[in-house]
Amino acid sequence: MSDARTEMLSRIRTALGTSTPEPAPVPREYRSAGEHAAGSAEVLEVLVDRLVDYKAHVHRVTAADLPELLAELLAPGPGADPGRSAEGQVVGSSSDRSSDILPAGREAEVARARSSVVVPPGIEPAWLAGLADVEVLTDSREAPLSAVELDGTDAVVTAARVAVAETGTIVLDGEPDQGRRAISLVPDVHVCVVRTDQVVQTVPEAVRLLDADPGRPLTWISGPSATSDIELDRVEGVHGPRTLHVALVS
């Protein structure tokens, strides 16, 4: 180190002194929780409203109906979604499934073949029971699929860690039923399964849950991937899946 630099750094240290300043207080006056309980009807209504506004597809199903829904969404071969009406609402096929809420005027998705789907290693096997004609690829940290292989798959199915109603955000934290971040970012279609009891009202509530495992990689999803240029022309699928299906399971 040159003498000039040594002298300069010495003067800086002298000017700063040896005492460590106390950190400035951080205001904590924001809401730490909402007025509604996790999974309540009010919280679910807000989440669905936000997701629809973000142009995501929301499917409200029971746990028993989930395999049938996934089979419909991921069925290979051309043709319109058998559960979607011309008005853009998905119609439940059983008395236990409520009508799904979708953006009005959105064209029928699931119109192209989806012959392969990637899943994380901890996915519930029963969810995939109806995928008889779909190639199911498992991705794990021990045996990850390459970027090329992920790009060649048609969809991904994951669970979720928590969902925030007020922001319409779903958070994945890398648990075995959610997998590596790459699998939820590369395929063009993401089917995310969220239990109703995982839906909280506010961001602070979600952060407290996530703080239990602060070292996990987080993916915050607010609708399908979309961006706009300076003229506000919306382009979907640039930074992640073009289509997001949310299966809200009660």
Rosetta blueprint (number, residue, H / E / L):
1 M L
2 S L
3 D H
4 A H
5 R H
6 T H
7 E H
8 M H
9 L H
10 S H
11 R H
12 I H
13 R H
14 T H
15 A H
16 L H
17 G L
18 T L
19 S L
20 T L
21 P L
22 E L
23 P L
24 A L
25 P L
26 V L
27 P L
28 R L
29 E L
30 Y L
31 R L
32 S L
33 A L
34 G L
35 E L
36 H L
37 A L
38 A L
39 G L
40 S L
41 A H
42 E H
43 V H
44 L H
45 E H
46 V H
47 L H
48 V H
49 D H
50 R H
51 L H
52 V H
53 D H
54 Y L
55 K L
56 A L
57 H E
58 V E
59 H E
60 R E
61 V E
62 T L
63 A L
64 A L
65 D L
66 L H
67 P H
68 E H
69 L H
70 L H
71 A H
72 E H
73 L H
74 L H
75 A L
76 P L
77 G L
78 P L
79 G L
80 A L
81 D L
82 P L
83 G L
84 R E
85 S L
86 A L
87 E L
88 G L
89 Q L
90 V E
91 V L
92 G L
93 S L
94 S L
95 S L
96 D L
97 R L
98 S L
99 S L
100 D L
101 I E
102 L L
103 P L
104 A L
105 G L
106 R L
107 E L
108 A L
109 E L
110 V L
111 A L
112 R L
113 A L
114 R L
115 S L
116 S E
117 V E
118 V E
119 V E
120 P L
121 P L
122 G L
123 I L
124 E L
125 P H
126 A H
127 W H
128 L H
129 A L
130 G L
131 L L
132 A L
133 D L
134 V L
135 E E
136 V E
137 L E
138 T E
139 D L
140 S L
141 R L
142 E L
143 A L
144 P L
145 L L
146 S L
147 A H
148 V H
149 E H
150 L H
151 D H
152 G H
153 T L
154 D L
155 A E
156 V E
157 V E
158 T E
159 A L
160 A L
161 R L
162 V E
163 A E
164 V E
165 A L
166 E L
167 T L
168 G L
169 T E
170 I E
171 V E
172 L E
173 D L
174 G L
175 E L
176 P L
177 D L
178 Q L
179 G L
180 R L
181 R H
182 A H
183 I H
184 S H
185 L L
186 V L
187 P L
188 D L
189 V E
190 H E
191 V E
192 C E
193 V E
194 V E
195 R E
196 T H
197 D H
198 Q H
199 V E
200 V E
201 Q L
202 T L
203 V H
204 P H
205 E H
206 A H
207 V H
208 R H
209 L H
210 L H
211 D L
212 A L
213 D L
214 P L
215 G L
216 R L
217 P L
218 L L
219 T E
220 W E
221 I E
222 S L
223 G L
224 P L
225 S L
226 A E
227 T E
228 S E
229 D L
230 I L
231 E L
232 L L
233 D L
234 R E
235 V E
236 E E
237 G L
238 V L
239 H L
240 G L
241 P L
242 R L
243 T E
244 L E
245 H E
246 V E
247 A E
248 L E
249 V E
250 S L
